[in-house]
């Protein structure tokens, strides 16, 4: 395993789910937040990680490593859930 669907403050050994892609770290300067930059970066990673003939991973198949409180909020807005993995 190593992947879990979690909520902030909940132990990560919750509901296990498969992810197609893991984001180890993403950061946007405070003054540039809420402009869609993080979403755009993750979208590009999803596109680049797709091999020819494969279907691009959905936003819900993206997991994040050790997100902060703001990271959980981003994951929920971006993917509709917070999928977390342990590197």
C-alpha positions, 0 to 999 in steps of 0.5 A: 500500500502506501496510499490513503484517502485522508482528511486533515488530522486523520491517520493516513491508514484510512481508505486505501486507493490506487493512484496513477501519479504522485506529487512529492512537492509543489509550492507557489509563492504566497503572492501568486497563489489562487491564480491557478498556477498549482493546478496548471503545474499538476495538469502539465505533469499529468500530460507529460507522464502520459505515454503514447497510447495511454489515457491521461490520469484523472485529477482524482488519481493524483496523490500528494506526499505529506501535504500541509493544511493548505496542501490538503485544501488544494488537493480537495479543490483540484481532485475532489479528494485528498489522496496522500502517499508515503515516499 
